[in-house]
């Protein structure tokens, strides 16, 4: 597995069992996003966002899974080699400590 997110991914099988931490590779896959200001409500800007192309994602390679954000994975539903972090796992102080498994496209 190659981690194309900007941070290490700590994978847990349940709240008690840490499986692996996958370090960031230094390569980052992202979905380009543009924002347009729609209006301001009580001083709060309200934007519309438009997603564009996925950038920084290498082509597939046999036997290699790529860990990306859920946004990148969902933007490319035909890519079966993409994985994203599962549900966020938090400690008793509410701080994120990892994810419960990884999620794949069907």
CORKANOR-V492803 format. One record per backbone hydrogen bond with DSSP energy under -0.5 kcal/mol. NH is the residue of the N-H (numbers start at 1). CO is the residue of the C=O. Records with the same first field share a line. If there is no record, write none. Layout:
BEGIN
NH = CO, CO
END
This chain:
BEGIN
2 = 65
3 = 1, 23
4 = 2, 67
9 = 22
10 = 8
11 = 9, 20
12 = 99
13 = 17
14 = 17
17 = 14
18 = 16
19 = 11
20 = 11
22 = 9
23 = 21
25 = 3
29 = 4
30 = 55
32 = 30, 53
34 = 50
36 = 48
38 = 46
39 = 46
41 = 44
42 = 40
44 = 41
45 = 43
46 = 39
47 = 45
48 = 36
50 = 34
52 = 32
55 = 30
58 = 56
64 = 61
65 = 63
66 = 81
67 = 2, 65
68 = 66, 83
73 = 69
74 = 70
75 = 71
76 = 72, 73
77 = 74
79 = 76
80 = 78
82 = 79
83 = 66
84 = 103
86 = 101
87 = 100
89 = 98
91 = 95
94 = 91
97 = 89
98 = 89
99 = 10
100 = 87
101 = 12, 99
103 = 84
105 = 82
END
